[in-house]
Amino acid sequence: MTSIVEEIAEAYRGRLKVVKVNVEQAASVAMRFGIRGIPAFLIVKGGQVRAQWTGKQSRKSMEERILREL
């Protein structure tokens, strides 16, 4: 998933911010967002979680979710 996330971060640079968090080291973040599985992906816009999913995804699937929220 790392390579897909990095590709998306590069492709959408300036339109979105990609942040990677190690939930084992930042348990408070996992608790705040209700993360129970990894990898977990969240789209946050205006301080609100707009979409959230867990598990491996194709680049196409991730981009479709992102574009719905941009």
TORLUM-49388 format. One record per atom (N, C-alpha, C): residue number from 1; residue in one letter; x, y, z. Coordinates in steps of 0.02 Angstrom, whole numbers, plus 32768, in hexadecimal, padded with zeros to 4 digits. Layout:
BEGIN
+-----+------+------+------+------+
! pos ! code !    u !    v !    w !
+-----+------+------+------+------+
! NUM !    a !    X !    Y !    Z !
...
+-----+------+------+------+------+
//
This chain:
BEGIN
+-----+------+------+------+------+
! pos ! code !    u !    v !    w !
+-----+------+------+------+------+
!   1 !    m ! 8029 ! 7FC4 ! 8000 !
!   1 !    m ! 8000 ! 8000 ! 8000 !
!   1 !    m ! 802B ! 803F ! 8000 !
!   2 !    t ! 8067 ! 803A ! 801B !
!   2 !    t ! 8092 ! 8075 ! 8020 !
!   2 !    t ! 809E ! 8094 ! 7FDC !
!   3 !    s ! 80AD ! 806B ! 7FAA !
!   3 !    s ! 80BC ! 8088 ! 7F68 !
!   3 !    s ! 807D ! 80A9 ! 7F4A !
!   4 !    i ! 8043 ! 808C ! 7F53 !
!   4 !    i ! 8006 ! 80AA ! 7F39 !
!   4 !    i ! 7FF8 ! 80ED ! 7F5C !
!   5 !    v ! 8000 ! 80EF ! 7F9D !
!   5 !    v ! 7FF4 ! 812C ! 7FC3 !
!   5 !    v ! 8026 ! 8162 ! 7FAD !
!   6 !    e ! 8064 ! 8150 ! 7FA3 !
!   6 !    e ! 8096 ! 8180 ! 7F8D !
!   6 !    e ! 8087 ! 819A ! 7F47 !
!   7 !    e ! 8070 ! 816F ! 7F1B !
!   7 !    e ! 805D ! 8183 ! 7ED7 !
!   7 !    e ! 8023 ! 81B4 ! 7ED9 !
!   8 !    i ! 7FF2 ! 81A6 ! 7F03 !
!   8 !    i ! 7FB8 ! 81D2 ! 7F09 !
!   8 !    i ! 7FCD ! 8215 ! 7F26 !
!   9 !    a ! 7FF7 ! 8214 ! 7F59 !
!   9 !    a ! 800F ! 8252 ! 7F78 !
!   9 !    a ! 8031 ! 827D ! 7F44 !
!  10 !    e ! 8059 ! 825F ! 7F19 !
!  10 !    e ! 807C ! 8285 ! 7EE5 !
!  10 !    e ! 804B ! 829E ! 7EB0 !
!  11 !    a ! 801E ! 8274 ! 7E9A !
!  11 !    a ! 7FEE ! 8286 ! 7E66 !
!  11 !    a ! 7FBF ! 82BF ! 7E7B !
!  12 !    y ! 7FAF ! 82C2 ! 7EBB !
!  12 !    y ! 7F7F ! 82F4 ! 7ED3 !
!  12 !    y ! 7FA0 ! 832A ! 7EFE !
!  13 !    r ! 7FE2 ! 8330 ! 7EF7 !
!  13 !    r ! 8007 ! 8363 ! 7F1E !
!  13 !    r ! 7FE7 ! 83A7 ! 7F13 !
!  14 !    g ! 7FDD ! 83CB ! 7F49 !
!  14 !    g ! 7FBD ! 840C ! 7F45 !
!  14 !    g ! 7F71 ! 840A ! 7F4A !
!  15 !    r ! 7F54 ! 83CF ! 7F40 !
!  15 !    r ! 7F0B ! 83C8 ! 7F45 !
!  15 !    r ! 7EF7 ! 83A3 ! 7F84 !
!  16 !    l ! 7F25 ! 837A ! 7F9F !
!  16 !    l ! 7F17 ! 8357 ! 7FDD !
!  16 !    l ! 7F58 ! 834A ! 8002 !
!  17 !    k ! 7F53 ! 833E ! 8042 !
!  17 !    k ! 7F8D ! 832F ! 806B !
!  17 !    k ! 7F87 ! 82E7 ! 8082 !
!  18 !    v ! 7FBB ! 82C1 ! 8077 !
!  18 !    v ! 7FBD ! 827B ! 808C !
!  18 !    v ! 7FE8 ! 8277 ! 80CB !
!  19 !    v ! 7FCC ! 8259 ! 80FF !
!  19 !    v ! 7FEF ! 8252 ! 813E !
!  19 !    v ! 7FF0 ! 8209 ! 8152 !
!  20 !    k ! 802A ! 81F1 ! 8164 !
!  20 !    k ! 8032 ! 81AB ! 817A !
!  20 !    k ! 803E ! 81AC ! 81C5 !
!  21 !    v ! 8018 ! 8183 ! 81E9 !
!  21 !    v ! 801D ! 8181 ! 8231 !
!  21 !    v ! 8027 ! 8138 ! 8247 !
!  22 !    n ! 8059 ! 812D ! 8271 !
!  22 !    n ! 8063 ! 80EB ! 828E !
!  22 !    n ! 8036 ! 80E8 ! 82CC !
!  23 !    v ! 7FFF ! 80C4 ! 82C6 !
!  23 !    v ! 7FCE ! 80C3 ! 82FD !
!  23 !    v ! 7FE7 ! 809E ! 833B !
!  24 !    e ! 801A ! 8076 ! 8334 !
!  24 !    e ! 8037 ! 8057 ! 836F !
!  24 !    e ! 805D ! 808B ! 8399 !
!  25 !    q ! 807B ! 80BC ! 8377 !
!  25 !    q ! 80A0 ! 80F0 ! 839A !
!  25 !    q ! 8073 ! 812B ! 83AC !
!  26 !    a ! 803B ! 8131 ! 838A !
!  26 !    a ! 800D ! 8169 ! 8396 !
!  26 !    a ! 7FC7 ! 814C ! 83A3 !
!  27 !    a ! 7FC1 ! 8127 ! 83D9 !
!  27 !    a ! 7F82 ! 8105 ! 83EA !
!  27 !    a ! 7F49 ! 8137 ! 83F3 !
!  28 !    s ! 7F58 ! 8173 ! 8409 !
!  28 !    s ! 7F23 ! 81A4 ! 8412 !
!  28 !    s ! 7F02 ! 81B7 ! 83D0 !
!  29 !    v ! 7F28 ! 81B7 ! 839A !
!  29 !    v ! 7F0C ! 81C5 ! 8358 !
!  29 !    v ! 7EDD ! 818D ! 8344 !
!  30 !    a ! 7EF3 ! 8150 ! 834F !
!  30 !    a ! 7EC8 ! 8116 ! 833E !
!  30 !    a ! 7E87 ! 8119 ! 8366 !
!  31 !    m ! 7E8B ! 8129 ! 83A5 !
!  31 !    m ! 7E4F ! 812D ! 83CF !
!  31 !    m ! 7E22 ! 8166 ! 83B7 !
!  32 !    r ! 7E3F ! 819F ! 83A8 !
!  32 !    r ! 7E18 ! 81DA ! 8393 !
!  32 !    r ! 7DEE ! 81CC ! 8355 !
!  33 !    f ! 7E0B ! 81A6 ! 8326 !
!  33 !    f ! 7DE9 ! 8199 ! 82E7 !
!  33 !    f ! 7DCA ! 8154 ! 82E4 !
!  34 !    g ! 7DCC ! 812E ! 831A !
!  34 !    g ! 7DAC ! 80ED ! 831C !
!  34 !    g ! 7DCC ! 80BA ! 82EF !
!  35 !    i ! 7E0D ! 80BF ! 82E7 !
!  35 !    i ! 7E31 ! 8090 ! 82BB !
!  35 !    i ! 7E3A ! 804E ! 82E0 !
!  36 !    r ! 7E22 ! 8019 ! 82C1 !
!  36 !    r ! 7E26 ! 7FD7 ! 82E0 !
!  36 !    r ! 7E4C ! 7FA6 ! 82B5 !
!  37 !    g ! 7E5B ! 7FB7 ! 8278 !
!  37 !    g ! 7E81 ! 7F8C ! 824C !
!  37 !    g ! 7EB0 ! 7FB5 ! 8221 !
!  38 !    i ! 7EE3 ! 7F95 ! 8208 !
!  38 !    i ! 7F13 ! 7FB7 ! 81DD !
!  38 !    i ! 7F1E ! 7F8E ! 819E !
!  39 !    p ! 7F2B ! 7FAE ! 8167 !
!  39 !    p ! 7F2F ! 7FF6 ! 815F !
!  39 !    p ! 7EEA ! 8016 ! 8162 !
!  40 !    a ! 7EE8 ! 8051 ! 817E !
!  40 !    a ! 7EAA ! 8078 ! 8182 !
!  40 !    a ! 7EB5 ! 80B9 ! 815C !
!  41 !    f ! 7E81 ! 80CE ! 8139 !
!  41 !    f ! 7E85 ! 810B ! 8111 !
!  41 !    f ! 7E4B ! 8138 ! 8124 !
!  42 !    l ! 7E59 ! 8177 ! 812D !
!  42 !    l ! 7E26 ! 81A8 ! 813D !
!  42 !    l ! 7E2D ! 81E3 ! 810E !
!  43 !    i ! 7DF5 ! 81FF ! 80FB !
!  43 !    i ! 7DF4 ! 823E ! 80D7 !
!  43 !    i ! 7DD5 ! 8270 ! 8107 !
!  44 !    v ! 7DFC ! 82A2 ! 8119 !
!  44 !    v ! 7DE5 ! 82D5 ! 8148 !
!  44 !    v ! 7DE2 ! 8317 ! 8122 !
!  45 !    k ! 7DA9 ! 8337 ! 8126 !
!  45 !    k ! 7D9F ! 8377 ! 8103 !
!  45 !    k ! 7D7C ! 83A6 ! 8132 !
!  46 !    g ! 7D98 ! 83E0 ! 813B !
!  46 !    g ! 7D79 ! 8411 ! 8169 !
!  46 !    g ! 7D77 ! 83F7 ! 81B1 !
!  47 !    g ! 7DA7 ! 83CD ! 81C3 !
!  47 !    g ! 7DAA ! 83B2 ! 8206 !
!  47 !    g ! 7D7B ! 8378 ! 8214 !
!  48 !    q ! 7D55 ! 8364 ! 81E1 !
!  48 !    q ! 7D25 ! 832D ! 81E9 !
!  48 !    q ! 7D3A ! 82F1 ! 81BE !
!  49 !    v ! 7D32 ! 82B5 ! 81D9 !
!  49 !    v ! 7D3F ! 8279 ! 81B2 !
!  49 !    v ! 7D08 ! 8271 ! 817F !
!  50 !    r ! 7D1A ! 8272 ! 8140 !
!  50 !    r ! 7CE9 ! 826E ! 8109 !
!  50 !    r ! 7CE3 ! 8226 ! 80EF !
!  51 !    a ! 7D1A ! 8200 ! 80F5 !
!  51 !    a ! 7D1A ! 81BA ! 80DF !
!  51 !    a ! 7D4F ! 8195 ! 8107 !
!  52 !    q ! 7D42 ! 8155 ! 8113 !
!  52 !    q ! 7D72 ! 812C ! 8139 !
!  52 !    q ! 7D6A ! 80E4 ! 8122 !
!  53 !    w ! 7DA3 ! 80C2 ! 8117 !
!  53 !    w ! 7DA1 ! 807C ! 8104 !
!  53 !    w ! 7DE0 ! 805A ! 811C !
!  54 !    t ! 7DDD ! 8019 ! 8120 !
!  54 !    t ! 7E15 ! 7FF1 ! 8137 !
!  54 !    t ! 7E24 ! 7FBA ! 8104 !
!  55 !    g ! 7E63 ! 7FA9 ! 80FE !
!  55 !    g ! 7E77 ! 7F72 ! 80D3 !
!  55 !    g ! 7E98 ! 7F8A ! 8093 !
!  56 !    k ! 7EB7 ! 7F5B ! 8072 !
!  56 !    k ! 7EDA ! 7F6A ! 8033 !
!  56 !    k ! 7EA8 ! 7F80 ! 7FFE !
!  57 !    q ! 7EBD ! 7FB0 ! 7FD6 !
!  57 !    q ! 7E93 ! 7FCB ! 7FA1 !
!  57 !    q ! 7EBE ! 7FD2 ! 7F62 !
!  58 !    s ! 7E9E ! 7FD1 ! 7F2A !
!  58 !    s ! 7EC1 ! 7FE0 ! 7EEC !
!  58 !    s ! 7EC9 ! 802C ! 7EE7 !
!  59 !    r ! 7EF8 ! 8042 ! 7EBE !
!  59 !    r ! 7F00 ! 8089 ! 7EB4 !
!  59 !    r ! 7EBF ! 80A7 ! 7E98 !
!  60 !    k ! 7EA1 ! 8085 ! 7E68 !
!  60 !    k ! 7E63 ! 809E ! 7E4A !
!  60 !    k ! 7E2D ! 80A7 ! 7E7E !
!  61 !    s ! 7E24 ! 8077 ! 7EA9 !
!  61 !    s ! 7DF1 ! 807B ! 7EDD !
!  61 !    s ! 7DFE ! 80B5 ! 7F0C !
!  62 !    m ! 7E3D ! 80BE ! 7F1F !
!  62 !    m ! 7E4F ! 80F5 ! 7F4C !
!  62 !    m ! 7E43 ! 8138 ! 7F2B !
!  63 !    e ! 7E57 ! 813D ! 7EEC !
!  63 !    e ! 7E4E ! 817D ! 7EC8 !
!  63 !    e ! 7E03 ! 818D ! 7EC0 !
!  64 !    e ! 7DDB ! 815C ! 7EB3 !
!  64 !    e ! 7D93 ! 8168 ! 7EAE !
!  64 !    e ! 7D77 ! 8185 ! 7EEF !
!  65 !    r ! 7D8B ! 8168 ! 7F26 !
!  65 !    r ! 7D74 ! 8181 ! 7F67 !
!  65 !    r ! 7D8C ! 81C8 ! 7F74 !
!  66 !    i ! 7DCB ! 81D5 ! 7F64 !
!  66 !    i ! 7DE8 ! 8217 ! 7F6E !
!  66 !    i ! 7DC5 ! 824B ! 7F43 !
!  67 !    l ! 7DBB ! 823B ! 7F03 !
!  67 !    l ! 7D9C ! 826B ! 7ED5 !
!  67 !    l ! 7D55 ! 827D ! 7EE9 !
!  68 !    r ! 7D32 ! 8250 ! 7F09 !
!  68 !    r ! 7CEE ! 825F ! 7F21 !
!  68 !    r ! 7CEE ! 8295 ! 7F56 !
!  69 !    e ! 7D27 ! 829B ! 7F7A !
!  69 !    e ! 7D2B ! 82C9 ! 7FB2 !
!  69 !    e ! 7D52 ! 830A ! 7FA3 !
!  70 !    l ! 7D75 ! 830C ! 7F6B !
!  70 !    l ! 7D9B ! 8349 ! 7F5B !
!  70 !    l ! 7D6E ! 8382 ! 7F48 !
+-----+------+------+------+------+
//
